[in-house]
């Protein structure tokens, strides 16, 4: 087995593969959003008719939406980087909640392998925001 698993039965190699796959997927999403954002600017410059104000307002909303999505992706990418670093340098800490130090639920890690917190601690954190 060569250290591929820890006591909760998580496969490190499989988890690492999932994290890298998700990182690539998010990178592509970011590229697409940035392309959309630059399209918005081009459209804004290309028309100075009576609809210009409406277009500008719409474009601003689009930009804010894109900005919000980019911010969410950025946070997720940071969490993925953190999880990958943990797998590389600190395997025994992978899968443990960073607040209470208890194991993160297997189902949660299976779906969100970059999870830093167990469900109980994540719920508490979300309530504080």
C-alpha positions in Angstrom: 0.0 0.0 0.0 3.0 2.3 0.5 1.3 5.0 2.5 -1.5 5.6 0.0 -4.2 5.6 2.6 -4.7 6.8 6.1 -7.0 5.5 8.9 -10.2 6.8 7.3 -9.6 4.9 4.2 -9.0 7.8 1.9 -6.8 7.1 -1.1 -4.2 9.8 -1.3 -3.3 9.3 -5.0 -7.0 9.3 -6.0 -7.6 12.4 -3.9 -4.6 14.2 -5.4 -5.9 13.3 -8.9 -9.3 14.7 -8.1 -7.8 17.9 -6.7 -5.6 18.5 -9.8 -8.5 17.8 -12.1 -10.7 20.3 -10.2 -7.9 22.8 -10.3 -7.6 22.5 -14.1 -11.4 22.8 -14.4 -11.5 26.0 -12.3 -8.6 27.4 -14.3 -10.6 26.9 -17.5 -13.6 28.5 -15.9 -11.5 31.5 -14.9 -10.2 31.8 -18.5 -13.8 31.7 -19.8 -15.0 34.3 -17.3 -12.1 36.6 -18.1 -12.8 36.3 -21.8 -16.5 37.2 -21.1 -15.3 40.2 -19.0 -13.2 41.5 -21.9 -16.1 41.0 -24.3 -18.2 43.1 -22.1 -15.7 46.0 -22.4 -15.5 45.7 -26.2 -19.3 45.8 -26.5 -19.5 48.8 -24.3 -17.1 50.8 -26.5 -18.8 49.7 -29.8 -22.2 51.4 -29.3 -23.0 55.0 -28.5 -26.7 55.0 -29.3 -29.8 55.6 -27.1 -29.4 52.1 -25.6 -25.9 53.0 -24.4 -26.9 53.7 -20.8 -28.9 50.5 -20.5 -26.1 48.6 -22.1 -23.6 50.2 -19.7 -25.7 49.3 -16.7 -26.1 45.7 -17.9 -22.4 45.5 -18.6 -21.6 46.7 -15.1 -23.9 44.1 -13.6 -22.3 41.5 -15.8 -18.9 42.6 -14.6 -19.9 42.4 -11.0 -21.3 38.9 -11.6 -18.1 37.8 -13.3 -16.1 39.4 -10.5 -18.1 37.6 -7.9 -17.6 34.3 -9.7 -13.9 34.9 -10.1 -13.6 35.6 -6.4 -15.4 32.3 -5.5 -13.1 30.4 -7.9 -10.0 32.1 -6.4 -11.0 31.0 -2.9 -11.6 27.4 -4.1 -8.3 27.4 -5.9 -6.5 28.5 -2.7 -8.2 25.7 -0.8 -7.2 23.2 -3.4 -3.6 24.4 -3.3 -3.7 24.1 0.5 -5.1 20.5 0.3 -2.4 19.6 -2.3 0.3 21.0 -0.1 -1.1 19.1 2.9 -1.0 15.9 0.9 2.6 16.6 -0.1 4.1 17.8 3.2 1.7 16.9 6.0 -0.3 13.7 5.0 -1.2 12.9 8.6 -3.1 16.2 8.9 -5.0 15.6 5.6 -8.7 14.9 6.4 -8.6 16.5 9.8 -10.7 19.5 10.6 -8.4 22.6 10.9 -10.6 23.9 13.8 -11.5 20.9 16.0 -8.8 18.5 14.7 -11.4 15.7 14.4 -11.7 13.7 11.1 -13.7 15.3 8.4 -16.6 13.1 7.3 -15.6 10.7 4.5 -18.7 11.6 2.4 -17.7 15.3 2.6 -14.1 14.6 1.6 -15.3 12.4 -1.2 -17.4 15.3 -2.6 -15.1 18.2 -1.6 -11.6 16.8 -1.2 -10.3 20.3 -0.5 -12.5 20.6 2.7 -10.6 22.2 5.5 -13.4 21.8 8.1 -15.8 19.1 9.3 -19.5 19.9 8.7 -20.1 21.1 12.3 -17.2 23.6 12.2 -18.0 24.7 8.7 -21.6 25.4 9.8 -20.4 27.5 12.7 -18.1 29.5 10.4 -20.8 30.1 7.9 -23.1 31.4 10.7 -20.5 34.0 11.7 -20.3 35.5 8.3 
